[in-house]
């Protein structure tokens, strides 16, 4: 009997910055299997408009602010989801969210084929002596989900919760039939948010050993549902890393 193939070295996501107009720098998180693929074209964002600084906040004596968003753009170039991770004032979060829905997008590509992509964006607002500016800049991967309070909302880790969120629906990824005869094994790591309503948001692949495993793990996680994460008696959002081991036709 031939020994089962060992796990190959896990491929890590490659964060490829794109700089385009008006001090823009964005970081891509690919929720498919683009990590490790050389022929990758970044998502292009056409900023048709930028938000004005809210004069109401200036009158209140607030001259700067911040909001961090995570957006998902599908293979057709359509914005499919927007997740507000942090903000210094709710008005900044609202302005940033409204703005990204007005922009146009050219989808990312892997090997020439359009693919869905997730990007983290930082909006910084400033009003100094009547001169208003808005910068959209990199939300670096190591900042995503950090336990640092920037404002009235942040994303927590599971360790911060009163208890681990209880799953309502969990779908296991299917083992690829074409791998069964050879008994190929592999691993996948999926990152995703669980929001205040227990919904899975912005799932994307962090590491994978085989493209087929990555795709099937992502399809499964998108169907998961949880009871809302609770911290100090109140619902919050958390960032989760979920590993999957594919062994024969058994999923762990």
C-alpha angles and dihedrals in degrees: 000000000000114000115248114259113262122239108278120225110290114249115228126217113262113222107213115190121216120199115198129158131315096035094301123164120165135182122217125219109187114214093198126045107295094122110111093014111122097199096070126139116199125236111266119218119202106203102211091173142006126210122256119233107264106249090203089069092047089055087052090055095255109132104169140029148168142219131178120205134181114206133191120209118187130221091270092057093254121139103238104174142009123198121190108214103174141353140173093217128012091235091064091051091050093049093048092047093049091048098054090052088059095052126095122233137204107204124243117251135215115197088346094306120115114246139182116262139188121213131186115217131189118206117198118189125197136177114184122169091334095310110120126200138173123195125192109199145161120305095200119221093243090056095054107111097355116162093242118123112228098162145322096328136039140160116254133206122243089253090065094059131099087236139347111280111262113236117234097183128012122177118196117223115250120244111241111255092216089061096049099084093052094039093228114188129202150153137235132187119203125194120202143150125243106207131209091276095051095255123143109241133187099356113189138165116259099177137357142173098205130024092225092056091048094053094047093047091052093049090053097047092051088065096052122112131188141185108259115281109249128209119178089345096307131101115252139168123256137190114230134192112204120190123204127198117201111201117168106304093329119101121201 
